[in-house]
Structure formats: structure tokens, C-alpha cells
Amino acid sequence: MKKTFALALIVVIVLGTCTVALAVNRDFSFVMTAGGASDYSYATYKSDGENRWYVTPKSSQDGTRSNWFGGNPVRFRVRYNNNARDAASELYLRREPNYGNTFSYPYSTGCAEAGKYYRLYADVPYGGVSTNLVGTWCP
């Protein structure tokens, strides 16, 4: 009985002191009007200090379909989840959805902080076509 209790106590102590780095993926659903304001994801926890963020566009998700087509520009940026929504990355432009394939970009210098919450922002600039986009992202 004492050995079982001691073993259980050791397991609890070990599990309590270990930190497990798990990537946190978050689904998003954007409705972007050409030349309009950015749409953005829910706040997402960054569990590691890796200097890259990842986006996987999907053709459909939870009954919602994407209509982003090749050649139509969509811009992406990551921002801190603070009141000012400060930029944590540069603004990156893509013209191809490549549904199901993940793309990634770096954070701005010093902005990839484990334990912080971030939001993915996306928009369609003037001259593009209004677009719906669903997918998953990981800060």
C-alpha cells in the first residue's frame, strides 16, 4: 500500500513539473471584402518559441466552403492579442490557396513568444475579389 502511494506521488510530482510543448491549432473562417477591413481568428495560444506561424487553407470546413481562387490576392499577418493588436509579423501576400497544403512565415524579430496569445489576420486588397476562406492556423 505504501509503495503504491509512493509511486503515485512520484508520478504526480513528475507530471506536475514537466512541461509538454504541444502546438495549438485553431480553425478559422474568414469573410473578406476586397479593399475592406481584415477578418481575424480567435485568440490562439503559442506554446513554443518557434519563429514561424503556419496556415493551412481548406476547401471546406464544418459545412463552410472556401472560394479563394488562384490569382486572387490574400494578405496574412499575425498580431498580438492585446488591446492595440500590435503586429507580430510582416504582412505577407499570397495568390494561390493550395488547399490542404500548409504555408508558413516568420514572426518579426523578437515577437515569437511562448505563452502569449496571437490572432491571424487576413484581407483582400483593392483590386482583388471578395473571398471566403476557412482553414487552420498555428501560431
N, C-alpha and C positions, 0 to 999 in steps of 0.2 A: 504494500500500500504506500509506504514511504517512498519507495523507488519510483512508483508510478507518478506520485505527486511531484517529486523532484524533477523527473523527466518532463512532465507537463509544464512545470515552472520554467525550466530551461528553454523549452520550445517557445513559450510566450515571450521570454526576455529576448531571445534571438530574433524572433519575428518583429518584436517591437523596436529593435534597434537597427534593423536592416531597412534600407530604402531601395525600392524597386523602381527603376526608370521605365515607365511604360508610356508609349506615345498615346496621346489622346486625340482621337479623330472626331470631327464634328461634321454632321451633314449640314448643307446649306441649300437654300432655294432663293435665287436672285431674280428679281424683275427689274430690268434695266431699260430706261427710256433713253434713246440716243440724245446725247447732249444734256442729259438731266443729272440729277444728283446720284451719287453712288448708293448702291444697296450694300448691306453688310450682314455678316453672320452673327450668331450668338457669340458671347464671350467664351473663349476656349482656353483651357489651362495648358501652359507649356511645362512639360515635366522634365525637360533636359536643356542643356545649354548649347545644343547644336545650332550652328549659324545658318540654318536653312529652314524654309517652310515649304509645305507640299500641298498641291491641289490636284484632285482627280475629278475632272468633269465627267458627268454621266449623261447618257441619252435620256434616261428616266430614273425616277426615284420616288418611292411612296406615292405612285399614281400621278406624279407631275412629270411632264416631258420638257426636255430642253429643245430650243430651236436655234441655237447658235450654229451658224454655218461657216464653212471655210471662207476666208477673205474678210469676214466681218470683224472689226477690231474690238477687243475687250481688254480693258486695263485692270490690273490687280495690284493691290498694296496691302500690307499688314499694318495695323495701328494698335497701339496700346489701348486697353480697355480702361482709360481714365477719363475724367471729365472733358479734357481738351482733345481727346482722341489723337494724341501725338503720333506722328508717323514712326513706324519701327522698321520700315523698308522703303526703298525707292518705289516708284510707280513703273510697272512692267506691262508692256503691250504684247498681246498675242493675237494672232489672226486665225488660228486653227484650233478647234476644240479637241481633236484626237480623243474622243470619248473612250473612257476606260483606261487611259494612259495617264500616269502621274507626271506632272512637271513640278519643278522646284526653283526657288530663287533665294538669294541670301538676304539676311537681315542687314540693316545698316550697321556700321561699326558700333559695337557695344550695346546693341539692342536685343540680342538673343539672351533673355534671362529666364532661367528655370524658375518656376514658382510664380510667374506672372500670368495674367490673362491678356489675350490678344483677340482682335477681330480681323477677319478677312473682309476687305472692301473690294468692290468691282464696279465698273461703269463702262458704258459705251460712249466714246467721244462723239462730238459733232461729226456728221458725215457717215456715221455707222447706222446700223438698223437696230431698232429696239429688240431686245433679246431676253428670253427666259433661260436661266441656267441652273441646273441642280448638280450636286456633287458632294464630295467630301474633302475636307482640308485638315491638315495637321500643322499646328504651329511649331 
